[in-house]
Amino acid sequence: MEALKYVVLFVFGLAFGSFFNVLIYRLPRDLSVVSPGSYCPHCKKHIRWYDNIPLLSYVILRAKCRYCGAPISIRYPLVELVGGLILAGIPFLGSLWGDTNVPVGRVNPIHDAFAIAVVSIFFLVLVIDFEHQIIPDQLSVALFAIGWLGVLFLRPGFSPGWLSSLIGMFALSIFFLIFAMAIGGFGIGDVKLAVGMGAVYGWQQLIVVAMLSFVAGGIVAAIYAVYLLFRRKYRTRIQIPFGPYLALGAIVSVFFAQRIMDWYLAFFK
Ligand SMILES: [Zn+2]
C-alpha cells in the first residue's frame, strides 16, 4: 500500500507537470495562465484533452502537433516527468526546514505540501531564468507568501520562525542589491527572488542555499572559462544568469540542507 501511495502521487504530479509547462511558456511572456486553454504555439490551434495527456500524448503524437505537424519539444514530457517526481519524491525524501528533532522525510502532509510548493516554484525559476533571463515577479511573491504562511501556520520546528524569516529576507537580497548597483553582476530579479527565498528558508538555511549556489555557479563558470581558453576566445565576457544556480541550490537544500549543516558543523567539534 505504501508503494501505491507514491504511484498515485506520481500520476497526480504528471498533471502538475503539465501545468508547469503552461507556466513556463506563459509567465515570461506576460500571458494569462488560466485562459485560453492549451494551444499549439505554432498554429495556435486548441489542443484537445486527448492530445494533452502527460507523457502519453507526446509518444502517441510522435512529438508532432496533430494539426500543423510542428515538432513538440522534448522539454514538455521532461517537465511533466519532473512534476511527477516532485510530488512523489518530496514525501519520500524531502526535509524542508531541516530540524534535527525530525527524521528526514515523511514528516507530515502539510509540511510536505509546503515543500512541494517551494520546490515547484524553484523548478519554474530554474527553467524560465535559464531560457529568458527573467525571474517572473509572481514566483518571488509566491515564495514570500509561502514563507510567511509557514511562519504563521506551521508548528515551531517545521518553519524557520518569524525572526529568522525576517532576517533572511534582507540577508542575501541586500548583498545582491549592492552588487547589482555596483558591478551589475546580479539583476533586480535576483534581488526579489532572494527576498522570497529568505522568507521561506530563514537566514540559517539561506547560508547553505547561497553556498551551494555559489559553488554550482563557480564550477560552471570555471568550466566555461577553460572552454573559452581552448577556443582561444580571450575577450568573451562570461555572463551566466545566477538565478538558475540559486534555484538549484534552493532545491538541493530541501533534500540535503540538514545533512550539509551537520557535516559542516562537525569540522568545529
Ligand atoms: Zn500546431
Residues whose N, C-alpha, C, O or C-beta is under 5 A from the ligand:
A	BS01	ZN	C40 H42 C43 C65 Y67 C68 G69 A70
